[in-house]
Amino acid sequence: MTEDIKEYSTVTFSRKSGGGKRGPSRHPEFKRPEKKQSGISRRNLLIGAGAIVGAGVLAALGVRLANEQEKSKAVGDKLAEYNKKEVELDVFLPRFEQGYSEFAKQAKQAITTRIKDPEIVKSLLVPFEIFEINKGNSVRNGYGVKRRDLEKRRSLEGSSELVLENPNFFFYELSGEGDTAGAFGPWSRTLRLKGNYDPKNLLDNTIITHELIHVAQDNQDRTTIPWGVYEPFHAPLPPGSRQRIIDIYEASAYVEEIEIMNVMTNGQFRELVTAKNEDVTKYRGILNSRAEQDSTVSLLIMVASQYYASPKTTPRGIGADFLEYIRDLHRKAGFEVYTRDAGGYAPVRQ
């Protein structure tokens, strides 16, 4: 009888054999309910539920597997991209370094011969010293660094740090954007070069010199500014944010670029600028620049005009009028302008 009790009672009563108290199955108040034929037994219901749960787990596992495969493919694609660019840069770097080394040799000779102020000479030679130091950087191919790091992490999420053995070291990468021969990113310590660099093109060489001056400025900041101040200023900005420049650094880089350009043209560059000659083809002749660089030449003519009209501005110091010109020039180009002060960086208010 105990088997019957299980059919309709959540509490199990039992009757001992040979007499004893009756269980609920014999009580008049307890009647066996009529069984409704649902067509689904409890066992089938449990099996069905298990199948549903199992299907859900399998579906989740399938999504996860698909996501992992997608991530793995993305990593593979990025590795292939880095490898391709690493090979391209390995081919390009010897040609670039040989060409710029020859330019640096000629520039150093011209600077030390034609400029008498030893402090100005010392300042103008800094970018060439930085370049020579970095030739000893065995990991200067930035794509190789990225490839090896990604091979270890196998993830495009997050980032890792690489400690350079020399604070003057930096990385090279290739850039296909714009008409400038180079651009330096402080946060990644990367100098991006154009693959069409021409060692005989004076504009190509002085643009790279301008960027090497920024490398030297960044070296100073990294060793004198607290990391808690440096990091948030130079870290990558959210999409749509305005890029930042440091007024005194841009002004100094332009002044030194113009001085070296004038020395290398034996004074012809200054003569054309001060004569208010705006014929870009004339400058193209003395700079050996490409027609696609005319907009950069025009910009340098404007900056040089302001520089030569500012007697208080030299490679040893930047006058207030020229500094304000550099600020306004970059504001119009959409940059946020900052200055370097004792605490680090401070925005410049208009």
HUQUI-V750390 format. One record per run of one state. SS is the DSSP state (h for helix, s for strand, l for the rest). FROM is the first residue (numbers start at 0). LEN is the number of residues. If there is no record, write none. Layout:
SS,FROM,LEN ; SS,FROM,LEN
This chain:
l,0,1 ; h,1,7 ; l,8,15 ; h,23,3 ; l,26,15 ; h,41,73 ; l,114,3 ; h,117,17 ; l,134,6 ; s,140,1 ; h,141,12 ; l,153,17 ; s,170,5 ; l,175,6 ; s,181,4 ; l,185,4 ; s,189,5 ; l,194,7 ; h,201,23 ; l,224,2 ; h,226,8 ; l,234,9 ; s,243,3 ; h,246,18 ; l,264,3 ; h,267,7 ; l,274,5 ; h,279,8 ; l,287,3 ; h,290,18 ; l,308,5 ; s,313,1 ; l,314,2 ; s,316,1 ; l,317,2 ; h,319,13 ; l,332,3 ; s,335,6 ; l,341,2 ; s,343,4 ; l,347,3
